[in-house]
Amino acid sequence: MRGNLQQVSNEYIASDSGVGQSMSKASEQLLDAYSQAVISVVQKVSPAVVNIDVQRQVTGRNRNYPQQEVQGNGSGFIFTPDGYILTNSHVVNGATKIEVTLSDGRSYGAQLVGDDPDSDLAVIRINAPNLITARLGDSESLQVGQLAIAIGNPYGFQATVTSGVISATGRSFRSRSGRLIDNMIQTDAALNPGNSGGPLVTSHGEVIGINTAVILSAQGLCFAVPINTAKLIIPILLKEGKVRRGYIGIGGQNVELPRRLVLHHELSKERGILVISTEANSPARSSGLREGDVIVGFNSQPIGSIDELHKFLTHDRVGIRASVTILRKNQKLVLDIIPEQSPSS
């Protein structure tokens, strides 16, 4: 009897050991597949990733040295064989000198082709032979949880790679100009200063985002401008050097509307934009907008926030007559307005 129990025990231990070895082997294979995916992407994309060093003249506090030169750096990637490079606006905006270092160590002076602070995108160009380009993907097809790989030059450490997943899509993030960038990609692939402008890449080696921001007080909250946004902006920057956007010249804030006004005027939104000020010689002043008015619609479309108004003030609205629906005290009025080109454009 004891011999039979011992035999069963030995068989169980052998069986358990076999299962453990099988699971261990499966885990190793999974890790190997993950590693190979990342390695393949890096080999394919990193030759197109560049380091960008910039110099800027800033106003100093020392009256003996009113102008001071500061240096900064970021990342970018080559997207055409003739040397066009995509990066963040905040990397190159206001630069007096731009120098690009390729992955093979070659360095070239770069020229600013176009800059759009509102989308935090910019295009620069170098004149260099034998350039390797990155392939642009489709950010609309992203799935939450899929592999995301960031390549850049944080703190000047060239071709640094981090990986993670797509944490969320469709986020809104405010650019340094104050305008919202829609459909931002959230990832937990670690980003640091200097990563800005580098590519966020899929496991197939396609660029689906431009790394742009990280919330420093949090962990794993990083954001990238979707490549589909860049596809819309790039042709405009190549042609005009900037993106024209509409401007009406108000200072405002989002406010809740009294319930009785919402019901009385049959409004579809319970919020509006309180006009705090109107700028001199602005479309708002010319249209008759006054301090205290509450904007609730634009071109017969309901709006409930400043960001929603910005979405209507696109470049194709510049110089085109439009209507603004307002509440003035208890009255609902419609004013004609002609948006102008934004001064920041």
Secondary structure, 3 states (H helix, E strand, C coil): CHHHHHHHHHHHHHHHHHHHHHHHHHHHHHHHHHHHHHHHHHHHHHHHEEEEEEEEEEECCCCCCCEEEEEEEEEEEECCCCCEEEECHHHHCCEEEEEEECCCCCEEECEEEEEECCCCEEEEECCCCCCCCCEECCHHHCCCCCEEEEEECHHHCCCEEEEEEEEEEEEEEECCCCCEEEEEEEECCCCCCCCCCCEEECCCCEEEEEEEEECCCCCCCEEEEEHHHHHHHHHHHHHHCCCCCEECCEEEEEEECCHHHHHHCCCCCCEEEEEEEECCCCHHHHHCCCCCCEEEEECCEECCCHHHHHHHCCHHHCCCCEEEEEEECCEEEEEEECCEECCCC
